Amino acid sequence: MEKIDRDGFLSAWKKQAEVLSNWKREGKGIMGLVLTDVPEELVYAAGAVPTSLLAEDVAFQEADKHLQGFACSYSRSVVERAEQEELDFLDGIIIPYACDTTRCLDLIFKYMERFKFYDCLRLPKRVNARGVEKYFRAELLRLASAISDFTGEKVTDENLSESIKLYNRVRSSLEKLREKIMQDGGDPALYLDAVKSAMVLPPEISEEALSSLVKEEGKGEAVNGPRVLVAGKMAEPPGVVDLLTNSGLSIIEDHLTVGGRWVASTVPEGEDPWQALIERQMERMPFSGIWDNRPSRASYLIERVRELKADGVVFLVQKFCEPAEIDYPGVRRELDALNIPVLELETDLRQSSLETVRTRVDAFAEMIK
């Protein structure tokens, strides 16, 4: 694949099929990953190119045959793209059992039979229950075997360790970019574009592009407004991050699933790469779809608010995302008890106007000044 320039890298996630076509010609299997927590390192070590399937604003015509209208727009967009043959560049697809809707996707894609390879990664629903490490190791080994049978390339400790190191370098560069942008007053939307492209592209391409991008990004225009953390699943619809910054809010850290949670998910580099993948999953930033009886998700946010001296928290809750909608009230209650200002924005991928949201953001920014 030819070297990709700065603009090409930042926009790669918007033209996924086009930028991955060269890898198809080179005989590399392209494996689509539904969000979230399918280990890219494992897929890459098995000889396939993992590419996350991100949210896209598409007109829903066929998705309603499979999912109710109250399913989240992300899941419906993935199904619609498959029905419209927009995912035919994929050789296979892996769906994680992360919530009830992804469990539905598991059954839907089995019924579709659109891909030469299909699998469902059954994530442990509790991160620290008895026997969970043994279970997850068996599940990772099962998935590795299935992909290897498809690609003809066996996953060894050696190539898995090398894949882990490569993805760790990609994530390290993204972390540097995030710190540089959010501490020096740069554009958070640029950083999130870089994250999405890194989730879509082969890691060696991302590593090279990010190395240049980190060097190029200089000090931006400082934002002196209230300092906020942004949490949630993804910054959708497009424009919501610009809306926050244009209202005078200074985003100093994100805890988005398509963002900081992916960036912070480095894997320990040691003798047993399988155990390292397990440890990463057990220690990952809290996620609404997985039960975690360590200190609550709110306590994690509270800790970061205090460490960074943030003025408030903005939650982006995707409409009809049941885990997030169930989780949020408890998190809000704990933040309220400590008088930490919180703004919840229920957004939708297909939301055509942000004007009603703008009024609430402006009011929040004014309140916490």
VEXLUMSE-45030 format. One line per 3 residues: their letters; for each residue x, y, z of C-alpha. Coordinates in Angstrom, 1 decimal. Example, Ala and Ser with C-alpha at 12.3 -4.5 7.8 and 13.67 -1.06 7.14 Angstrom:
AS) 12.3 -4.5 7.8  13.7 -1.1 7.1 $
END
This chain:
MEK) 0.0 0.0 0.0  1.4 3.4 -0.9  2.4 5.9 1.7 $
IDR) -0.6 8.0 2.9  -0.4 11.7 3.4  -1.8 13.7 6.3 $
DGF) -5.1 14.5 4.8  -5.5 11.1 3.4  -4.9 9.5 6.8 $
LSA) -7.3 11.8 8.6  -10.1 11.1 6.1  -9.4 7.3 5.7 $
WKK) -12.2 6.3 8.0  -14.7 8.0 5.7  -13.7 5.9 2.6 $
QAE) -12.9 2.6 4.2  -13.6 0.3 1.2  -11.5 2.5 -1.1 $
VLS) -8.4 2.7 1.0  -8.4 -1.0 1.9  -8.7 -2.1 -1.8 $
NWK) -4.9 -2.4 -2.2  -4.8 -4.9 0.6  -7.4 -7.0 -1.2 $
REG) -5.2 -7.0 -4.3  -2.3 -8.1 -2.2  -4.3 -11.1 -1.0 $
KGI) -4.7 -10.0 2.6  -8.0 -11.0 4.1  -10.0 -8.0 5.4 $
MGL) -11.8 -8.7 8.6  -14.5 -6.3 9.7  -14.9 -5.8 13.4 $
VLT) -18.1 -4.6 14.9  -17.7 -2.4 18.0  -16.3 -3.1 20.6 $
DVP) -13.4 -5.1 22.1  -12.5 -7.6 19.4  -8.6 -7.7 19.8 $
EEL) -7.1 -6.3 16.6  -3.8 -7.7 17.7  -5.1 -11.3 17.5 $
VYA) -6.7 -10.8 14.1  -3.6 -9.3 12.6  -1.4 -12.0 14.0 $
AGA) -3.6 -14.5 12.2  -2.8 -12.9 8.8  -5.9 -10.8 8.3 $
VPT) -6.2 -7.0 8.3  -8.7 -5.9 11.0  -10.8 -2.9 10.3 $
SLL) -13.4 -1.5 12.7  -16.8 -0.9 11.3  -17.7 2.6 12.4 $
AED) -20.9 4.5 12.3  -22.1 6.0 9.0  -25.1 8.1 8.3 $
VAF) -27.0 6.0 5.8  -30.7 6.0 4.8  -32.4 3.0 6.5 $
QEA) -34.2 1.0 3.9  -33.3 -2.7 4.6  -32.2 -2.5 8.2 $
DKH) -35.8 -2.5 9.5  -36.3 -6.0 8.1  -33.9 -7.1 10.8 $
LQG) -33.9 -4.6 13.7  -36.6 -2.6 15.4  -36.7 1.1 14.9 $
FAC) -35.6 1.5 18.5  -32.3 -0.3 18.0  -29.3 2.1 18.1 $
SYS) -28.4 3.8 14.9  -24.9 2.3 14.9  -26.2 -1.3 14.7 $
RSV) -28.8 -0.4 12.2  -26.2 1.4 10.0  -23.9 -1.7 10.0 $
VER) -26.9 -3.9 8.9  -27.9 -1.4 6.3  -24.4 -1.2 4.8 $
AEQ) -24.3 -5.0 4.6  -27.7 -5.2 2.8  -26.7 -2.4 0.4 $
EEL) -23.5 -4.4 -0.4  -21.3 -1.6 1.0  -19.4 -4.2 3.1 $
DFL) -18.6 -6.5 0.3  -15.0 -5.5 0.4  -14.7 -7.6 3.6 $
DGI) -13.7 -11.2 3.6  -15.1 -11.8 7.0  -16.8 -10.2 10.0 $
IIP) -16.4 -10.7 13.8  -19.2 -9.6 16.1  -18.5 -9.2 19.8 $
YAC) -21.3 -10.1 22.2  -21.1 -6.7 24.0  -24.8 -5.9 24.5 $
DTT) -28.3 -7.3 23.6  -28.2 -5.6 20.2  -24.8 -7.0 19.2 $
RCL) -26.3 -10.4 20.2  -29.0 -9.7 17.7  -26.4 -8.8 15.1 $
DLI) -24.7 -12.2 15.7  -27.9 -13.9 14.6  -28.7 -11.5 11.8 $
FKY) -25.3 -11.9 10.1  -25.5 -15.7 10.5  -28.8 -15.5 8.6 $
MER) -27.5 -13.2 5.9  -24.5 -15.4 5.0  -22.8 -12.5 3.2 $
FKF) -19.2 -13.2 4.2  -16.8 -16.1 3.7  -15.8 -15.9 7.3 $
YDC) -18.0 -15.2 10.3  -17.5 -15.5 14.1  -18.9 -14.1 17.3 $
LRL) -16.5 -13.2 20.1  -18.3 -13.9 23.4  -16.8 -11.4 25.7 $
PKR) -16.9 -12.1 29.4  -19.8 -10.1 30.8  -18.0 -9.6 34.2 $
VNA) -14.4 -8.7 34.3  -13.5 -10.1 37.7  -15.8 -13.0 38.3 $
RGV) -14.4 -16.4 39.3  -13.0 -18.3 36.3  -13.3 -15.4 33.9 $
EKY) -9.6 -15.5 32.9  -9.8 -19.2 32.1  -12.9 -18.7 30.1 $
FRA) -11.6 -15.7 28.1  -8.3 -17.5 27.3  -10.3 -20.4 25.9 $
ELL) -12.5 -18.0 23.8  -9.4 -16.2 22.4  -7.7 -19.5 21.5 $
RLA) -11.0 -20.6 19.8  -11.2 -17.4 17.8  -7.5 -17.6 16.8 $
SAI) -8.0 -21.1 15.6  -11.0 -20.2 13.5  -9.3 -17.2 11.8 $
SDF) -6.1 -19.3 11.2  -8.2 -22.0 9.5  -9.5 -19.3 7.2 $
TGE) -6.3 -17.5 6.4  -3.9 -20.4 6.6  -1.6 -18.5 9.0 $
KVT) -1.2 -19.9 12.5  -1.2 -17.5 15.5  2.1 -18.1 17.5 $
DEN) 3.3 -16.5 20.6  6.0 -14.8 18.5  3.7 -13.2 15.9 $
LSE) 1.1 -12.3 18.4  3.8 -10.5 20.5  4.9 -8.6 17.5 $
SIK) 1.4 -7.6 16.6  0.9 -6.4 20.2  4.0 -4.3 20.0 $
LYN) 2.9 -2.8 16.6  -0.5 -1.8 17.9  1.0 -0.5 21.1 $
RVR) 3.1 1.9 19.0  0.0 3.1 17.2  -1.8 3.7 20.5 $
SSL) 1.3 5.4 22.0  1.4 7.9 19.0  -2.3 8.6 19.4 $
EKL) -1.8 9.2 23.1  0.9 11.7 22.3  -1.4 13.4 19.8 $
REK) -4.2 13.6 22.3  -2.0 15.1 24.9  -0.5 17.6 22.5 $
IMQ) -3.9 18.7 21.2  -5.8 18.8 24.4  -3.1 20.4 26.5 $
DGG) -2.0 22.9 23.9  -5.4 24.0 22.6  -5.5 22.1 19.3 $
DPA) -8.5 20.6 17.5  -10.1 17.6 19.4  -12.0 16.7 16.2 $
LYL) -8.7 16.2 14.4  -7.5 13.8 17.1  -10.8 11.8 17.0 $
DAV) -10.5 11.6 13.2  -7.0 10.1 13.7  -8.3 7.6 16.2 $
KSA) -11.1 6.4 13.7  -8.6 6.1 10.9  -6.2 4.1 13.1 $
MVL) -9.1 1.8 13.9  -9.8 1.3 10.2  -6.3 1.1 8.6 $
PPE) -3.6 -1.6 8.8  -1.4 -0.7 11.8  1.9 -0.2 9.9 $
ISE) 0.2 2.5 7.7  -1.2 4.1 10.8  2.1 4.0 12.6 $
EAL) 3.9 5.8 9.8  1.2 8.4 9.3  0.8 9.1 13.0 $
SSL) 4.6 9.6 13.5  4.4 12.5 11.0  1.2 13.9 12.3 $
VKE) 2.5 14.1 15.9  5.5 16.0 14.7  3.4 18.4 12.5 $
EGK) 0.8 19.3 15.1  2.0 22.5 16.8  0.6 24.6 19.6 $
GEA) -3.0 25.6 18.8  -5.0 28.6 19.9  -5.5 28.2 23.6 $
VNG) -9.1 27.8 24.7  -9.7 29.6 28.0  -13.2 28.3 28.6 $
PRV) -14.4 25.7 31.1  -12.4 22.5 31.1  -14.5 19.4 30.5 $
LVA) -14.1 15.6 30.2  -16.2 14.0 27.4  -17.5 10.5 28.0 $
GKM) -19.7 8.1 26.1  -19.6 5.7 23.1  -18.8 7.9 20.1 $
AEP) -18.8 11.5 19.1  -21.8 11.3 16.7  -23.3 12.9 14.8 $
PGV) -20.5 14.7 13.0  -20.1 18.2 14.3  -20.9 17.5 17.9 $
VDL) -17.3 18.0 19.1  -17.1 21.3 17.1  -20.3 22.3 18.8 $
LTN) -18.8 21.8 22.2  -15.6 23.7 21.4  -17.4 26.5 19.6 $
SGL) -19.5 27.0 22.7  -16.3 27.8 24.6  -15.7 24.4 26.3 $
SII) -12.2 23.2 26.4  -12.1 19.4 26.0  -9.1 18.2 28.1 $
EDH) -9.7 14.4 28.0  -12.1 12.0 26.3  -13.4 8.7 27.6 $
LTV) -15.1 7.7 24.4  -15.3 4.1 23.2  -14.3 5.3 19.8 $
GGR) -11.6 7.5 21.2  -9.7 7.5 24.5  -10.9 4.0 25.5 $
WVA) -9.3 2.5 22.4  -6.2 4.7 22.7  -5.6 3.8 26.3 $
STV) -6.0 0.0 25.6  -2.3 -0.8 25.3  -1.4 -4.5 26.0 $
PEG) 1.3 -5.5 28.5  4.4 -6.7 26.7  5.6 -9.9 28.3 $
EDP) 6.3 -13.6 27.9  2.7 -14.7 27.5  0.9 -12.6 24.9 $
WQA) -2.4 -14.5 25.6  -2.4 -13.5 29.2  -1.5 -10.0 28.2 $
LIE) -4.7 -9.8 26.1  -6.7 -11.1 29.0  -5.2 -8.6 31.4 $
RQM) -5.9 -5.7 28.9  -9.6 -6.8 28.8  -9.8 -7.0 32.6 $
ERM) -8.2 -3.6 33.2  -9.8 -1.7 30.3  -11.5 1.6 30.9 $
PFS) -15.0 0.9 32.2  -17.6 0.2 29.6  -21.4 0.1 30.0 $
GIW) -21.8 -3.3 28.3  -19.6 -5.1 30.8  -20.3 -5.5 34.5 $
DNR) -17.4 -4.3 36.6  -17.6 -4.6 40.3  -14.4 -2.7 40.9 $
PSR) -15.1 0.9 42.0  -17.9 2.3 39.9  -17.6 4.0 36.5 $
ASY) -18.4 7.2 38.2  -15.4 6.8 40.6  -13.1 6.6 37.5 $
LIE) -14.5 9.9 36.2  -14.3 11.5 39.6  -10.7 10.6 39.9 $
RVR) -9.8 12.1 36.5  -11.9 15.2 37.2  -9.9 15.8 40.4 $
ELK) -6.5 15.0 38.8  -7.1 17.3 35.8  -9.0 20.0 37.8 $
ADG) -11.8 19.8 35.3  -14.9 22.0 35.6  -17.4 19.4 34.4 $
VVF) -18.3 16.3 32.4  -20.2 16.0 29.1  -21.9 12.7 28.5 $
LVQ) -22.7 11.8 24.8  -25.4 9.1 25.1  -26.3 7.5 21.9 $
KFC) -30.1 7.3 21.5  -31.4 3.8 22.2  -28.1 2.5 23.5 $
EPA) -29.6 0.6 26.4  -26.4 -0.2 28.4  -25.5 3.5 28.4 $
EID) -29.1 4.7 29.2  -29.2 2.2 32.1  -25.8 3.1 33.3 $
YPG) -25.9 6.9 33.2  -28.4 7.7 36.0  -26.2 5.9 38.6 $
VRR) -23.1 7.7 37.3  -24.9 11.0 37.3  -26.1 10.5 40.9 $
ELD) -22.5 10.0 42.1  -21.2 13.1 40.3  -24.1 15.2 41.5 $
ALN) -23.3 14.1 45.1  -19.9 15.8 44.7  -21.3 18.8 43.0 $
IPV) -19.5 18.0 39.7  -21.4 19.7 36.9  -22.7 17.2 34.3 $
LEL) -24.4 17.7 30.9  -26.0 14.7 29.2  -26.5 15.0 25.4 $
ETD) -28.7 12.3 23.9  -27.6 12.2 20.2  -28.2 10.1 17.2 $
LRQ) -26.1 9.3 14.2  -28.8 10.5 11.8  -29.5 13.7 13.7 $
SSL) -29.8 16.3 11.0  -29.7 19.4 13.3  -27.7 20.2 16.4 $
ETV) -29.6 23.5 17.1  -31.6 22.1 20.0  -28.5 20.6 21.5 $
RTR) -26.6 23.9 21.0  -28.9 25.8 23.3  -28.2 23.3 26.1 $
VDA) -24.4 23.3 25.5  -24.3 27.1 25.6  -26.3 27.2 28.8 $
FAE) -24.0 24.6 30.4  -20.8 26.4 29.3  -22.2 29.6 30.8 $
MIK) -23.2 27.9 34.0  -19.8 26.5 34.8  -17.7 29.5 33.7 $
END
